[in-house]
Amino acid sequence: MHRPVAILLLSCLFTALGLVAAAPASACSCVPQTTQQYVERADAVFTARLVSREEPRGTVVSSADPALHVFAVDTVFKGTVAAEQEVVSPVSGATCGLELSGEGPFVVFATRSADLGGTAFATLADDQYASLLCDGSRPATPALEAELAALAGPPEAPAASPRPGAAGTVTADSGPAVSPVTAGALAALLAVLSAGALLLQRRRRG
């Protein structure tokens, strides 16, 4: 008697779950820029090797959740950079997080802003920088380093020891990060389940 209602509920449930699963899969589209533009936008430019990458503990709620990259810095072209520098980036390249393969060396373009399309994806500690996929970070080459030297002057050595500050990241709010799309999908799921329960109750009374 209630089989059609059950089928309807299951169909709505799978549809809503599909929306939740697809929410983090937004694409990151970067507009190519010149090395000079990357340098001008950055607060820090340096060459380094990737020592470690720490992803958020527990369940990743959003592809914009912060991941912590620790770099062993070789040379500094711009900004104040520690010998062991922490850089925060979204955990997924789909949300413009860094996509670095191997340990490098890399040229890293970083900023003191964690803005991700109008919303900060993390709160930076005083000794941390943020870097996104579109900021220009890429493998270091002699040609790129020569271009940086011409634009920013001869490279300098990093600070002799890491600057003070706690390692790790602090999310932008006290609770787990939830993207607007994910939140909307969850709200839609709850609405569908409520409507289905009401329909089932009415059929039972009938």
C-alpha positions in Angstrom: 0.0 0.0 0.0 2.8 2.4 0.9 5.3 1.1 -1.7 4.8 4.2 -4.1 5.5 6.5 -1.2 8.6 4.6 -0.2 9.9 4.7 -3.8 9.3 8.4 -3.9 11.2 9.0 -0.7 14.1 6.9 -1.8 14.3 8.7 -5.1 14.3 12.1 -3.4 16.9 11.0 -0.9 19.3 9.8 -3.6 18.8 13.0 -5.6 19.5 15.2 -2.5 22.6 13.1 -1.6 23.8 13.5 -5.2 23.6 17.3 -4.7 25.7 17.1 -1.5 28.3 14.8 -3.1 28.6 17.1 -6.1 28.9 20.3 -4.1 32.7 20.4 -3.5 33.4 19.6 -7.2 33.4 23.2 -8.3 36.1 24.0 -10.8 38.9 26.5 -10.4 39.5 28.6 -13.4 42.7 30.6 -13.6 43.5 33.5 -15.9 47.2 33.2 -17.1 49.3 36.2 -15.9 52.9 37.3 -16.4 55.6 36.6 -13.8 55.7 40.3 -13.1 52.0 40.3 -12.3 52.4 37.4 -10.0 55.3 39.2 -8.2 53.4 42.4 -7.8 50.3 40.7 -6.3 52.4 38.5 -3.9 53.5 39.6 -0.4 56.2 36.9 -0.5 58.1 35.2 -3.3 60.6 32.4 -2.5 62.1 29.2 -3.7 61.7 26.1 -1.5 61.2 22.4 -1.2 58.0 21.0 0.2 58.7 19.3 3.5 55.2 18.3 4.5 51.5 18.8 3.7 49.0 18.4 6.5 45.3 18.0 5.5 42.4 18.7 7.9 41.9 16.0 10.5 38.6 14.1 10.4 36.0 14.4 7.7 36.6 17.1 5.0 33.4 19.0 4.9 34.4 21.3 2.0 37.0 21.3 -0.7 37.9 24.8 0.7 39.0 23.3 4.0 42.6 24.5 4.7 45.6 22.4 4.2 49.0 23.3 5.7 52.1 23.2 3.6 55.5 23.5 5.2 58.4 24.6 3.0 62.2 24.5 3.5 63.1 27.8 2.0 66.2 28.3 -0.1 66.1 31.9 -1.3 63.8 34.8 -0.9 62.9 37.3 -3.6 60.2 39.3 -1.8 58.8 39.6 1.7 59.8 38.3 5.1 60.1 34.5 4.9 61.3 32.0 7.5 63.7 29.2 6.9 60.8 26.8 7.5 57.7 28.6 6.1 54.1 27.6 6.6 51.7 28.3 3.7 47.9 27.6 3.9 45.9 26.6 0.9 42.5 25.0 0.2 42.7 21.2 0.4 41.5 20.7 -3.1 42.5 22.0 -6.5 38.8 22.2 -7.4 38.6 25.1 -5.0 41.9 26.7 -6.1 44.1 24.8 -3.7 47.8 24.3 -4.5 48.6 21.3 -6.7 52.3 20.7 -6.2 53.7 17.3 -7.3 56.8 16.0 -5.5 59.1 17.9 -3.1 60.3 20.5 -5.7 62.1 22.9 -5.6 59.2 25.3 -6.3 58.8 29.0 -6.7 56.1 30.0 -4.3 54.0 33.2 -4.7 52.2 33.8 -1.4 50.0 36.5 0.2 48.8 37.5 3.6 45.2 37.3 2.4 43.2 34.0 2.6 40.4 35.4 0.5 38.6 32.8 -1.6 36.1 34.6 -3.8 35.0 37.1 -1.2 35.2 34.6 1.8 38.3 33.8 3.9 38.8 30.0 3.8 41.1 30.2 6.9 42.5 32.6 9.5 46.2 33.0 9.1 48.6 33.1 12.0 51.1 36.0 12.1 53.8 33.8 10.6 51.8 32.2 7.9 51.0 33.0 4.3 48.3 31.7 1.9 48.7 30.6 -1.7 46.1 29.6 -4.3 46.4 27.6 -7.5 46.0 30.8 -9.5 48.8 32.8 -7.7 51.5 31.4 -9.9 53.4 28.9 -7.7 55.1 26.3 -9.9 58.3 24.3 -10.2 61.5 26.4 -10.1 63.7 26.6 -13.2 66.9 28.6 -13.8 65.1 30.8 -16.3 62.3 31.6 -13.9 64.7 32.4 -11.1 66.7 34.7 -13.4 63.4 36.4 -14.3 62.6 36.9 -10.7 66.0 38.3 -9.9 65.5 40.8 -12.8 62.1 41.8 -11.4 62.7 41.8 -7.7 66.5 42.1 -7.3 69.0 39.5 -6.1 67.6 36.8 -3.8 68.3 36.8 -0.1 68.6 34.1 2.5 65.6 33.3 4.6 65.5 34.0 8.3 68.0 31.8 10.3 65.2 30.1 12.3 61.4 29.8 11.9 59.5 32.8 13.1 57.5 32.3 16.4 54.0 31.0 16.1 52.0 27.8 16.5 52.0 25.3 13.6 48.7 24.4 12.1 45.7 26.3 10.8 42.7 28.0 12.4 39.5 27.7 10.4 37.6 30.9 9.6 34.9 30.1 12.1 34.6 28.0 15.3 32.7 25.2 13.6 33.5 23.0 10.6 33.7 24.8 7.3 30.6 24.3 5.1 30.5 25.7 1.6 27.3 27.6 0.6 26.5 25.0 -2.0 26.8 22.2 0.6 24.7 24.0 3.1 22.0 24.5 0.4 22.0 20.8 -0.5 21.6 19.8 3.1 18.7 22.1 3.5 17.1 20.7 0.4 17.6 17.1 1.7 15.9 18.0 5.0 13.0 19.7 3.1 12.5 16.6 0.9 12.5 14.2 3.9 10.0 16.4 5.8 7.7 16.5 2.8 7.9 12.7 2.3 7.2 12.1 6.0 4.1 14.3 5.9 2.8 12.6 2.7 3.3 9.2 4.3 1.4 10.3 7.4 -1.5 11.6 5.3 -1.8 8.3 3.4 -1.9 6.3 6.6 -4.7 8.5 7.9 -6.6 8.0 4.6 
